[in-house]
Amino acid sequence: MDMGKKIRTSVEELKSWDEVDRALREIGECEMGIEALEAEMNIKINAAKIEAEKLGKSLKTAITVLSAQVKSFTEANKDDLDGRSKDMNFGAVGFRLSSRITYSPSKTAEIIKALKDHEMTEYHYKRIR
């Protein structure tokens, strides 16, 4: 579709089947114009995504390395944490305690033995429905 073509914007009544046919052709041309614009837009978006991926690769690598260093240091210095976490200027580090234990029923005897071996014989049972 010629982008410079003047598009009908006034609401006029069509007076013949020929005018209806021309209006249908114009609708089709407008829809093709929209599809062409969207295709061009998607090409630009995809190019921008590829460029951002290239530019961000070294940043993602830095995050991975720094995260591993923070984790290693935090694990080695657990005793310095205020409870389970430590608030810092630019975030917080800590350890999560699981509130749920999942196990395989076939391992029940193993689990009970491990609890007894660690002298963990008292428990509170809460039935989950």
C-alpha positions in Angstrom: 0.0 0.0 0.0 1.3 3.5 -0.9 1.9 5.2 2.5 1.4 8.5 0.9 -2.1 7.6 -0.3 -4.9 9.7 1.2 -7.1 7.5 3.4 -10.8 8.2 3.6 -11.7 9.5 7.1 -15.1 11.0 6.6 -18.2 9.0 7.1 -20.0 9.1 3.8 -22.7 6.7 2.7 -21.8 4.4 -0.1 -24.1 4.7 -3.0 -23.3 1.7 -5.1 -21.9 -1.8 -5.0 -18.8 -0.5 -6.9 -18.2 1.9 -4.0 -18.6 -1.0 -1.5 -16.1 -3.0 -3.5 -13.6 -0.2 -3.5 -14.1 0.3 0.2 -13.4 -3.4 0.8 -10.2 -3.1 -1.3 -9.2 -0.1 0.7 -9.8 -2.0 4.0 -7.6 -4.8 2.7 -4.9 -2.3 1.7 -5.1 -0.6 5.1 -4.8 -4.0 6.9 -1.8 -4.9 4.7 -0.2 -1.6 5.6 -0.7 -2.3 9.3 0.9 -5.8 8.8 3.9 -4.2 7.0 4.4 -1.7 9.8 4.2 -4.4 12.5 6.6 -6.6 10.5 9.1 -3.7 10.3 8.6 -3.0 14.0 9.2 -6.6 14.9 12.5 -6.6 12.9 13.7 -3.6 14.8 12.6 -5.1 18.1 14.4 -8.3 17.4 17.6 -6.4 16.4 17.4 -4.5 19.6 17.0 -7.7 21.6 20.1 -9.2 19.9 22.1 -6.1 20.6 21.0 -6.0 24.3 21.9 -9.7 24.7 25.4 -9.0 23.3 25.8 -5.9 25.6 24.4 -7.7 28.6 26.4 -10.9 28.3 29.4 -9.6 30.3 27.1 -8.1 32.9 25.4 -11.4 33.4 28.7 -13.1 33.7 29.8 -10.5 36.3 26.6 -11.1 38.3 27.2 -14.9 38.3 30.8 -14.5 39.5 29.9 -11.9 42.2 27.0 -13.9 43.4 29.2 -17.0 43.8 31.7 -14.9 45.7 29.0 -13.4 48.0 27.6 -16.9 48.6 31.0 -18.3 49.5 31.9 -15.5 51.8 28.5 -15.6 53.5 28.7 -19.3 54.1 32.2 -19.0 55.5 31.1 -16.2 57.9 27.6 -17.4 59.0 28.5 -16.6 62.6 28.5 -12.9 61.8 24.9 -12.9 60.6 22.2 -11.3 62.8 20.1 -14.4 63.1 19.6 -15.8 59.6 20.5 -12.6 57.6 22.6 -9.5 57.5 21.4 -6.2 56.1 24.0 -4.4 54.0 24.0 -0.9 52.3 23.1 -2.4 48.9 21.0 -5.4 49.9 20.9 -8.3 52.3 22.5 -11.7 52.6 21.1 -14.6 54.5 20.0 -18.2 54.6 16.4 -19.4 54.3 15.1 -22.1 56.6 12.7 -24.4 54.9 9.2 -24.5 56.5 8.4 -27.8 54.9 10.1 -31.1 54.6 9.3 -33.3 51.7 10.3 -37.0 51.7 9.6 -40.2 50.0 7.4 -42.5 52.1 9.8 -45.4 51.3 12.5 -43.5 53.1 10.6 -43.1 56.4 12.7 -45.6 58.3 15.9 -43.9 57.1 14.6 -40.5 58.2 13.6 -41.8 61.7 17.0 -43.4 62.2 18.8 -40.1 61.1 16.6 -38.1 63.6 17.4 -40.6 66.4 21.1 -40.5 65.5 21.1 -36.7 65.9 19.1 -37.1 69.2 16.1 -35.4 67.7 13.5 -37.5 69.4 11.0 -34.8 70.4 8.6 -33.6 67.8 5.4 -31.8 67.2 3.1 -33.4 64.7 0.8 -31.3 62.7 -1.6 -33.1 60.4 -1.9 -31.4 57.0 -5.1 -31.8 55.2 
